[in-house]
Amino acid sequence: QVQLVESGGGLVQAGGSLRLSCAASGSTFRTSIMSWHRQAPGQQRDFVASITAAGSKTYDASVKGRFTISRDNDKKLVSLQMNNLNPEDTGVYYCNAYDGARRSWGQGTQVTVSS
């Protein structure tokens, strides 16, 4: 099983950038599909981006062209570079790992974008 700790959230003005990081521990990181999800107040948790063990990336349409997901298997790190942020990007961002059998979640990091 993978343990996850997110960092990098904060308050930023519209048009600004943030870089989120997710530090992982556990033996299955290298073969896990890693993803980011976000949850706005009173809303369900939504998919943002994912990256497979081979490096294939998928993005939600709302962030495509603005966000970039990456992973460093040696450091067991997953990052989400977020550019041109807008207030609709506000929410708690969660890192997720899926190893084919189990799904693990981090505790989340708050991102707030002011207009």
Secondary structure, 3 states (H helix, E strand, C coil): CCEEEEECCEEEECCCCEEEEEEEECCCHHHCEEEEEEECCCCCEEEEEEECCCCCEEECCCCCCCEEEEEECCCCEEEEEECCCCHHHCEEEEEEEECCCCEEECCCEEEEEEC
